[in-house]
Amino acid sequence: MVFSFLLAGVSYFYAGRSRWCVALTVLLALAFFASASASLWLVLGERHAGWAILSITLLAGVPLAALVIFAVDVAWGLFCTEMTYAVVVAWLLGLMLLLLNLVFLAVGCS
């Protein structure tokens, strides 16, 4: 999970230089959000299902939705607003998801 987050950041840094880095960034970001969501669900589990669903929706669903809206805006220009904040939102919420997972894994969250 941490490894995919760091690799996504590195490939995002080099994404302007080649097209395969963009595809690698998307793949690694999806791998990070999937593994972080699964890890959070496994840690919180059935005991705190409401908090797990809320956390996953807020910290994984919102960034993915923002990135999809950004991609649609870039490809077809459907929205007439500035959408570059979507990448910032995705990285900040992704970092919060990573930190939340690391805290819950360290504490054990019984």
C-alpha positions as CSV (number, residue, x, y, z in Angstrom):
1,M,0.0,0.0,0.0
2,V,2.7,2.5,0.9
3,F,4.9,1.2,-1.9
4,S,2.1,1.8,-4.5
5,F,1.4,5.3,-3.1
6,L,5.1,6.3,-3.4
7,L,5.4,4.7,-6.9
8,A,2.3,6.6,-8.0
9,G,3.9,9.8,-6.8
10,V,7.1,9.2,-8.7
11,S,5.3,8.2,-11.9
12,Y,3.1,11.3,-11.6
13,F,6.2,13.4,-11.4
14,Y,7.5,12.0,-14.6
15,A,4.0,11.8,-16.3
16,G,4.6,14.9,-18.5
17,R,7.6,13.3,-20.1
18,S,6.0,10.2,-21.6
19,R,2.5,8.6,-22.1
20,W,3.4,5.3,-20.4
21,C,4.0,7.2,-17.1
22,V,0.5,8.5,-17.2
23,A,-0.9,5.0,-17.6
24,L,1.4,3.8,-14.9
25,T,0.3,6.6,-12.6
26,V,-3.4,5.7,-13.1
27,L,-2.7,2.0,-12.5
28,L,-0.7,2.6,-9.4
29,A,-3.3,5.1,-8.0
30,L,-6.0,2.5,-8.5
31,A,-3.9,-0.1,-6.9
32,F,-3.3,2.2,-3.9
33,F,-7.0,3.1,-3.4
34,A,-8.1,-0.5,-3.8
35,S,-5.5,-1.9,-1.3
36,A,-6.0,0.9,1.1
37,S,-9.8,0.5,1.1
38,A,-9.4,-3.3,1.5
39,S,-7.0,-2.8,4.3
40,L,-9.2,-0.3,6.1
41,W,-12.2,-2.6,5.7
42,L,-10.2,-5.6,7.1
43,V,-9.0,-3.6,10.1
44,L,-12.3,-2.0,11.0
45,G,-14.4,-4.9,9.8
46,E,-17.8,-5.7,11.1
47,R,-17.3,-4.0,14.4
48,H,-17.2,-0.5,13.0
49,A,-18.8,-1.0,9.6
50,G,-20.4,2.5,9.5
51,W,-17.1,4.2,10.1
52,A,-15.4,2.0,7.6
53,I,-18.0,2.7,4.9
54,L,-17.9,6.5,5.7
55,S,-14.1,6.6,5.6
56,I,-13.8,4.6,2.4
57,T,-16.4,6.7,0.7
58,L,-14.8,10.0,1.8
59,L,-11.2,9.1,1.4
60,A,-11.3,6.8,-1.6
61,G,-14.6,7.5,-3.4
62,V,-14.3,11.3,-3.5
63,P,-10.7,11.4,-5.0
64,L,-11.6,8.8,-7.6
65,A,-14.8,10.7,-8.5
66,A,-12.8,13.9,-8.7
67,L,-10.2,12.3,-11.0
68,V,-13.0,10.9,-13.3
69,I,-14.6,14.3,-13.5
70,F,-11.2,15.8,-14.3
71,A,-10.6,13.2,-17.1
72,V,-14.0,13.8,-18.6
73,D,-13.5,17.6,-18.5
74,V,-10.1,17.3,-20.2
75,A,-11.3,14.8,-22.9
76,W,-14.7,16.4,-23.8
77,G,-14.8,19.7,-22.0
78,L,-18.2,19.0,-20.4
79,F,-17.6,21.3,-17.4
80,C,-16.9,25.0,-17.6
81,T,-15.0,25.2,-14.3
82,E,-11.4,24.9,-13.3
83,M,-10.8,21.3,-12.5
84,T,-7.1,21.2,-11.8
85,Y,-7.9,21.1,-8.0
86,A,-9.1,17.5,-8.6
87,V,-5.5,16.2,-8.6
88,V,-4.7,18.1,-5.4
89,V,-7.9,16.7,-3.7
90,A,-7.0,13.2,-4.8
91,W,-3.4,13.4,-3.4
92,L,-4.4,15.0,-0.1
93,L,-7.3,12.6,0.6
94,G,-5.1,9.7,-0.6
95,L,-2.5,10.7,1.9
96,M,-5.1,11.0,4.6
97,L,-6.3,7.4,3.8
98,L,-2.7,6.1,3.9
99,L,-2.1,7.8,7.3
100,L,-5.5,6.5,8.7
101,N,-4.6,3.0,7.6
102,L,-1.1,3.2,9.2
103,V,-2.6,4.4,12.5
104,F,-5.3,1.7,12.6
105,L,-2.8,-1.0,11.7
106,A,-0.3,0.2,14.3
107,V,-3.0,0.5,17.0
108,G,-4.9,-2.7,16.1
109,C,-8.3,-1.0,16.4
110,S,-10.0,-3.6,18.6
